[in-house]
Amino acid sequence: MDNLRKHKKETVFQKWFLNNRFSIALLNILLFFLVIWLFNKVSFVLNPARLFVSAILPPLLLALIQFYIMNPLVDLLERKFKIPRVVTIIGLFMLVALLLVWTVNTLLPIVQGQINSLIKHWPYIWNDATNAIQNTLNAPQLHSVRNNINDAITRAQNTIFKSGQTTINTTLNNISSAISIVTIIFMTVLTAPFILFFMLKDAHNLRPYLTQFAPSRWQKGFGQLLYEINTALAAYIRGQITVAFWVGIMFGIGYSIVGLQYGIALAVLSAVLNLIPYFGTFIAFIPAIAIAIMMSVPMVIKVLIVFIIEQTIESRIISPLVMGNKMEMHPVTTILLLIGSSSVWGLWGVVFGIPIYAVLKIITMRVYNYYRKVSQVFREDEDSSLVTKDSKKIKK
């Protein structure tokens, strides 16, 4: 009865605007775009902040990635064997330094030599591969699809050469930008280890430090929000890097066994591009199959077998074991997100689109749950459900 009286006392303005879910949603959307419009109008005021963030972001991201890789081992040794965190961190830094020295002296010359040779001979490899495909298409059985495939090859070839020419011209016309990029890389490599050291050293104190800035009644929820964001980012970064490492190892072993030219360089390329979900490995497979076509038909079959074995092991064993379903993202959502983020932010959107989406999803769900808890709009549904339950009990 109290609920009925309450609804009767509501005015039209209260019913259709203040306590109407659809009106409140439209109002929030309007306020959201109004804020974006205002920020766009005063963007000149925010330029110093944007430059500041763009300067500190590269070393911070590099340190954050290394933090998520090293921190589990630091926590394990501290918890199980009571080894001080500083001792473990120094030991890990020394191990990384030794690995870098070994890579520079042993692996890097091999990869660099193969990459230089591949870049030098790539036009000839591509021409030989396209000629081999066209010779295969001359078979009478493929007469109906020959023209379509030839057109597709021609378009792909023109696109690749135009993109390469555009990249070269842009690089030559922006020497200052190239110098700026070299400076950013140097400063990132120089400062990231210091940031990483203090992140590992004070890992347990970071969340309580950030939580204290929130109001007292929000500190518990804010701490839980930071924990969920940290867990999601850690799962994604560790999983992607682990899977990419094993993809590179599998392709390196497979290409070496079958005797594919530039196998080590192609394996490194596959590992790097595997950071792009779903599409990275297939993109890296294009130069491999082109080189195989140039060599011989049996080599094409061998490379295809290596690719099938790698994809089977990765999809059936490594990815489920490492990644699982920790991101809780549907494959269609991931693909659409990659397409949208790549069109807006390019390569950076492809690499960082999914973790940014995961963080925004966690924040949005937290805000929505809080709004649902305190809003009068959703309380009406709860009251009506309680009334329905009470009426059912009375009938019984």
C-alpha positions in Angstrom: 0.0 0.0 0.0 2.8 2.4 0.8 4.4 1.8 -2.6 1.0 2.5 -4.3 0.5 5.8 -2.4 4.1 6.8 -3.2 3.5 6.2 -7.0 0.2 8.1 -6.8 1.9 11.2 -5.3 4.5 11.4 -8.0 4.1 14.2 -10.5 4.4 13.8 -14.3 7.9 15.5 -14.1 9.0 13.0 -11.5 7.5 10.0 -13.2 8.7 10.7 -16.8 12.0 12.5 -16.1 13.5 12.2 -12.6 12.5 8.6 -12.0 12.5 7.4 -15.6 15.4 5.1 -16.5 15.3 6.0 -20.2 15.4 9.8 -19.5 18.3 9.4 -17.0 20.3 7.4 -19.5 19.8 10.0 -22.2 20.8 12.7 -19.7 24.0 10.9 -18.8 24.9 10.4 -22.5 24.2 14.1 -23.1 26.5 15.1 -20.2 29.2 12.7 -21.4 29.3 14.3 -24.9 29.1 17.8 -23.4 32.2 17.1 -21.3 34.0 15.8 -24.4 33.0 18.9 -26.3 34.2 21.2 -23.5 37.6 19.4 -23.4 37.9 19.8 -27.2 37.3 23.5 -26.8 40.0 24.0 -24.2 42.4 21.4 -25.7 45.2 24.1 -25.9 45.1 24.2 -22.1 45.7 20.4 -21.9 48.6 20.3 -24.4 51.3 20.5 -21.7 49.6 17.7 -19.8 49.4 15.6 -23.0 53.1 16.2 -23.8 54.0 15.3 -20.2 52.0 12.0 -20.4 53.4 11.1 -23.8 56.9 11.6 -22.4 56.5 9.4 -19.3 54.3 6.8 -20.9 56.9 4.7 -22.9 59.2 4.0 -19.9 56.2 3.5 -17.7 54.6 0.9 -20.0 57.9 -0.9 -20.5 58.5 -1.1 -16.7 54.9 -2.2 -16.2 55.2 -5.1 -18.6 58.5 -6.2 -17.0 56.8 -5.8 -13.6 54.1 -8.2 -14.4 56.6 -10.7 -15.6 59.0 -10.5 -12.6 56.7 -9.8 -9.7 55.3 -13.3 -9.3 58.8 -14.7 -8.8 59.7 -11.9 -6.4 56.5 -12.6 -4.4 57.1 -16.3 -4.4 60.7 -16.1 -3.1 59.7 -13.6 -0.5 56.7 -15.7 0.7 58.2 -19.2 0.5 61.9 -18.7 1.3 61.8 -15.3 3.1 64.3 -13.8 0.6 64.2 -10.0 0.8 62.7 -8.4 -2.3 65.7 -6.2 -3.0 68.0 -9.3 -3.2 65.7 -11.0 -5.6 65.3 -7.9 -7.7 69.0 -7.3 -8.0 69.5 -11.0 -8.9 66.8 -10.7 -11.6 68.4 -7.6 -13.0 71.7 -9.3 -13.2 70.1 -12.3 -15.0 68.4 -10.0 -17.5 71.7 -8.3 -18.1 73.4 -11.6 -18.8 70.6 -12.6 -21.2 70.9 -9.3 -23.0 74.6 -9.8 -23.4 74.1 -13.3 -24.7 71.4 -12.2 -27.1 73.5 -9.3 -28.4 76.6 -11.5 -28.9 74.9 -14.7 -30.1 71.3 -14.5 -31.3 71.2 -10.9 -32.5 73.9 -11.2 -35.2 72.1 -14.3 -36.7 68.7 -12.5 -36.7 70.2 -9.3 -38.0 72.0 -11.0 -40.8 68.9 -12.9 -41.8 66.7 -9.8 -41.6 69.1 -7.7 -43.7 69.3 -10.5 -46.3 65.5 -10.9 -46.3 65.0 -7.2 -46.8 67.5 -7.1 -49.6 66.1 -10.1 -51.4 62.4 -9.6 -50.6 61.4 -8.0 -54.0 63.0 -11.0 -55.8 61.3 -13.4 -53.4 57.9 -11.8 -54.0 58.3 -11.8 -57.8 59.4 -15.4 -57.8 56.5 -16.4 -55.5 53.9 -14.5 -57.7 55.4 -16.0 -60.9 55.2 -19.5 -59.4 51.6 -18.9 -58.4 50.8 -17.6 -61.9 52.4 -20.6 -63.5 50.3 -22.9 -61.4 47.2 -20.9 -62.4 47.9 -21.6 -66.0 46.6 -25.1 -65.5 43.3 -25.7 -67.5 41.5 -26.8 -64.3 41.9 -23.3 -62.8 40.8 -21.3 -65.8 37.6 -20.1 -64.2 39.3 -18.5 -61.2 42.5 -17.5 -62.8 41.6 -13.9 -63.6 40.2 -13.3 -60.1 43.3 -14.6 -58.4 45.6 -12.7 -60.7 43.8 -9.5 -60.0 44.0 -10.1 -56.2 47.8 -10.7 -56.5 48.2 -7.6 -58.6 46.3 -5.5 -56.0 48.2 -6.9 -53.1 51.5 -6.3 -54.9 50.6 -2.7 -55.7 49.4 -2.1 -52.2 52.6 -3.4 -50.6 54.9 -1.4 -52.9 52.9 1.8 -52.5 52.9 1.4 -48.7 56.6 0.7 -48.7 57.3 3.8 -50.9 55.1 5.9 -48.7 56.9 4.8 -45.6 60.3 5.5 -47.1 59.2 9.0 -48.3 57.7 9.8 -44.9 60.9 8.7 -43.1 63.1 10.7 -45.4 60.9 13.8 -45.1 60.8 13.6 -41.3 64.4 13.3 -40.1 63.6 15.4 -37.0 60.8 12.9 -36.1 63.3 10.0 -36.5 65.7 11.8 -34.2 62.9 12.3 -31.7 62.0 8.6 -31.9 65.6 7.6 -31.2 65.7 10.0 -28.3 62.5 8.5 -26.9 63.8 5.0 -27.2 67.1 5.9 -25.5 65.3 7.6 -22.6 62.9 4.7 -22.3 65.7 2.1 -22.1 67.6 4.3 -19.6 64.8 5.2 -17.2 62.6 2.0 -17.3 64.9 -0.1 -15.1 64.8 2.5 -12.3 61.0 2.7 -12.5 60.8 -1.1 -12.5 63.1 -1.4 -9.5 60.9 0.8 -7.3 57.7 -0.8 -8.7 59.0 -4.3 -7.6 60.3 -3.0 -4.3 57.1 -1.2 -3.3 54.6 -3.5 -5.0 52.7 -4.3 -1.7 52.4 -0.6 -0.8 51.2 0.7 -4.1 47.5 -0.3 -3.7 47.1 1.0 -0.1 48.9 4.2 -1.1 46.4 4.8 -4.0 43.4 3.8 -1.9 44.0 6.4 0.8 43.2 9.2 -1.6 39.6 7.9 -2.0 36.9 9.0 0.5 36.6 6.7 3.5 33.3 5.1 2.5 34.7 4.3 -0.9 38.2 3.0 0.0 37.1 -0.6 0.2 35.4 -0.6 -3.2 38.2 1.4 -4.7 40.8 -1.0 -3.4 38.8 -3.9 -4.9 38.6 -2.0 -8.2 42.4 -1.6 -8.3 42.8 -5.3 -7.5 40.5 -6.4 -10.3 42.3 -4.1 -12.8 45.7 -5.4 -11.7 44.6 -9.0 -12.0 43.2 -8.4 -15.5 46.3 -6.6 -16.8 48.6 -9.2 -15.2 46.7 -12.1 -16.7 46.7 -10.5 -20.2 50.3 -9.3 -20.3 51.8 -12.5 -18.9 49.7 -14.7 -21.1 50.4 -12.8 -24.3 54.1 -12.7 -23.7 54.3 -16.4 -22.7 52.3 -17.5 -25.7 54.4 -15.3 -28.0 57.6 -16.8 -26.6 56.5 -20.3 -27.2 55.2 -19.5 -30.7 58.6 -18.1 -31.6 60.3 -21.2 -30.2 58.0 -23.6 -32.1 58.4 -21.8 -35.4 62.1 -21.6 -34.9 62.4 -25.3 -34.3 60.0 -26.2 -37.1 61.6 -23.9 -39.7 65.1 -25.2 -38.8 64.0 -28.8 -39.2 62.4 -28.3 -42.6 65.4 -26.1 -43.7 63.4 -22.9 -44.6 65.6 -19.9 -45.4 65.5 -17.0 -42.9 63.8 -19.4 -40.5 65.1 -17.7 -37.3 64.1 -14.2 -38.5 60.7 -15.5 -39.5 60.3 -17.1 -36.1 61.2 -13.9 -34.3 58.7 -12.1 -36.5 56.0 -14.6 -35.7 56.6 -14.2 -31.9 56.4 -10.4 -32.2 53.2 -10.4 -34.4 51.6 -13.0 -32.1 51.0 -10.1 -29.7 48.2 -9.2 -32.1 45.4 -11.7 -31.2 44.0 -14.0 -33.9 45.6 -12.3 -36.9 49.3 -11.9 -35.9 50.4 -15.4 -36.6 48.7 -15.5 -40.0 50.3 -12.1 -41.0 53.7 -13.5 -40.1 52.9 -16.7 -42.1 52.7 -14.7 -45.4 56.5 -14.1 -45.9 57.2 -17.7 -44.8 54.9 -19.1 -47.4 56.2 -16.7 -50.0 59.8 -17.9 -49.4 58.6 -21.5 -49.4 57.0 -21.0 -52.8 60.2 -19.6 -54.1 62.2 -22.6 -52.9 60.0 -25.6 -54.0 56.6 -27.2 -53.8 57.8 -29.8 -51.2 59.0 -26.8 -49.0 55.5 -25.3 -49.2 54.0 -28.6 -48.0 56.6 -28.7 -45.1 55.9 -25.1 -44.1 52.2 -25.8 -44.1 52.7 -28.8 -41.9 54.8 -26.7 -39.5 52.1 -24.1 -39.4 49.3 -26.7 -38.7 51.3 -28.3 -36.0 52.1 -25.0 -34.3 48.5 -23.8 -34.5 47.3 -27.1 -33.0 49.7 -27.0 -30.1 49.1 -23.3 -29.5 45.3 -23.5 -29.6 44.8 -26.8 -27.9 47.6 -26.7 -25.2 49.5 -23.4 -24.7 46.7 -20.8 -25.0 44.2 -22.7 -22.8 46.9 -23.5 -20.3 48.3 -20.0 -20.1 45.4 -17.7 -21.0 42.4 -19.7 -20.2 39.3 -17.5 -20.2 40.7 -14.9 -17.9 39.7 -11.9 -20.0 36.1 -13.1 -20.3 35.8 -11.7 -23.9 33.9 -13.3 -26.7 36.0 -13.9 -29.9 33.6 -11.7 -31.9 34.1 -8.9 -29.3 37.8 -9.3 -29.6 37.8 -9.2 -33.4 35.5 -6.1 -33.6 37.6 -4.4 -30.9 40.8 -5.0 -32.9 39.2 -3.7 -36.1 37.9 -0.6 -34.4 41.0 0.2 -32.3 43.3 -0.3 -35.3 41.3 2.1 -37.4 41.5 4.8 -34.7 45.0 4.3 -33.2 46.8 2.1 -35.7 49.3 -0.4 -34.4 49.1 1.0 -30.8 45.4 0.3 -30.9 45.9 -3.3 -32.0 48.5 -3.9 -29.2 46.8 -2.0 -26.3 43.1 -2.1 -27.4 42.2 -5.3 -25.5 43.8 -4.4 -22.1 42.4 -0.9 -22.2 39.0 -2.4 -23.0 39.3 -4.8 -20.1 40.1 -1.9 -17.7 37.3 0.3 -19.0 34.9 -2.7 -18.7 35.8 -3.3 -15.0 35.4 0.4 -14.2 32.1 0.7 -16.1 30.7 -2.4 -14.3 31.7 -1.0 -10.9 30.1 2.3 -11.6 27.0 0.7 -13.0 26.6 -1.6 -10.0 27.1 1.4 -7.6 24.5 3.4 -9.5 22.1 0.5 -9.5 22.6 0.2 -5.7 21.9 3.8 -4.9 19.5 4.8 -7.7 15.8 5.2 -7.1 15.1 3.9 -10.7 16.3 0.4 -10.0 14.7 0.4 -6.5 11.3 0.5 -8.2 12.1 -2.8 -9.9 13.2 -4.3 -6.6 10.1 -3.1 -4.8 7.8 -4.5 -7.6 9.7 -7.8 -7.4 9.2 -8.0 -3.7 5.5 -7.2 -4.1 5.2 -10.0 -6.7 6.9 -12.4 -4.3 4.6 -11.4 -1.4 1.5 -11.8 -3.5 2.6 -15.3 -4.6 3.2 -16.3 -1.0 -0.3 -15.0 0.0 -1.9 -17.0 -2.8 -0.1 -20.1 -1.6 
